[in-house]
Amino acid sequence: MPNIKSAIKRVKTSNESNAHNSAMKSTMRTAVKKFEAAVANKDENAKDLLGTAVSQLDKAASKGLIHKNTADRQKARLMKKLNVANA
């Protein structure tokens, strides 16, 4: 444990940021998994879940949790899954 006041504050803010980032990433992953499950079960709400998943991916990319290109690649793969399922 640090002794210097600024280092103590830094540890506290670092832990808070880590908790927030973990929650955001978890929300993103959950949205993607729900969409993929809906596509696998051929549910009608898959298109709505795609919008939610894309939104979460964009949000994570804008906050720096994942790289922009990673988000774009994942979105393209999700859209491709929906198109294959509808075809």
C-alpha positions as CSV (number, residue, x, y, z in Angstrom):
1,M,0.0,0.0,0.0
2,P,1.4,3.4,-0.9
3,N,2.3,6.0,1.7
4,I,2.2,9.1,-0.4
5,K,-1.2,10.8,-0.6
6,S,-1.2,11.2,-4.4
7,A,-0.3,7.5,-4.8
8,I,-3.1,6.5,-2.5
9,K,-5.6,8.6,-4.6
10,R,-4.2,7.1,-7.8
11,V,-4.8,3.5,-6.5
12,K,-8.3,4.5,-5.5
13,T,-9.2,6.0,-8.9
14,S,-7.4,3.2,-10.7
15,N,-9.6,0.6,-8.9
16,E,-12.7,2.6,-9.7
17,S,-11.8,2.9,-13.4
18,N,-11.0,-0.8,-13.5
19,A,-14.5,-1.7,-12.0
20,H,-16.3,0.6,-14.5
21,N,-14.3,-0.7,-17.5
22,S,-15.0,-4.3,-16.5
23,A,-18.7,-3.6,-16.2
24,M,-18.8,-1.9,-19.6
25,K,-17.0,-4.8,-21.2
26,S,-19.2,-7.3,-19.5
27,T,-22.3,-5.4,-20.8
28,M,-20.9,-5.4,-24.3
29,R,-20.1,-9.1,-24.3
30,T,-23.6,-9.9,-22.9
31,A,-25.2,-8.0,-25.7
32,V,-23.2,-9.9,-28.3
33,K,-23.9,-13.3,-26.7
34,K,-27.7,-12.5,-26.5
35,F,-27.7,-11.6,-30.2
36,E,-25.7,-14.8,-31.2
37,A,-28.1,-16.9,-29.1
38,A,-31.1,-15.3,-30.8
39,V,-29.6,-16.0,-34.3
40,A,-28.9,-19.6,-33.3
41,N,-32.5,-20.0,-32.1
42,K,-33.9,-18.1,-35.1
43,D,-35.8,-15.6,-32.9
44,E,-37.6,-12.7,-34.4
45,N,-36.0,-10.1,-32.1
46,A,-32.5,-10.8,-33.5
47,K,-32.5,-7.6,-35.5
48,D,-33.3,-5.6,-32.3
49,L,-30.6,-7.4,-30.4
50,L,-28.2,-6.6,-33.2
51,G,-28.9,-2.9,-32.8
52,T,-28.1,-3.2,-29.1
53,A,-24.9,-5.2,-29.6
54,V,-23.7,-2.7,-32.3
55,S,-24.5,0.2,-29.9
56,Q,-22.5,-1.4,-27.1
57,L,-19.6,-2.2,-29.4
58,D,-19.5,1.5,-30.6
59,K,-19.7,2.7,-27.1
60,A,-16.8,0.5,-25.9
61,A,-14.7,1.6,-28.9
62,S,-15.4,5.3,-28.2
63,K,-14.4,4.9,-24.6
64,G,-11.2,3.1,-25.6
65,L,-12.1,-0.3,-24.1
66,I,-11.6,-2.0,-27.4
67,H,-9.9,-0.8,-30.6
68,K,-12.1,0.8,-33.3
69,N,-11.1,-1.7,-35.9
70,T,-11.9,-4.6,-33.5
71,A,-15.4,-3.1,-33.0
72,D,-15.9,-2.7,-36.7
73,R,-14.7,-6.3,-37.4
74,Q,-17.1,-7.7,-34.7
75,K,-20.0,-5.6,-36.0
76,A,-19.3,-6.9,-39.6
77,R,-19.3,-10.5,-38.3
78,L,-22.5,-10.0,-36.4
79,M,-24.3,-8.5,-39.4
80,K,-23.0,-11.4,-41.6
81,K,-24.5,-13.9,-39.1
82,L,-27.8,-12.2,-39.3
83,N,-27.8,-12.1,-43.1
84,V,-26.9,-15.8,-43.3
85,A,-29.6,-16.7,-40.9
86,N,-32.2,-14.7,-42.9
87,A,-31.1,-16.1,-46.2
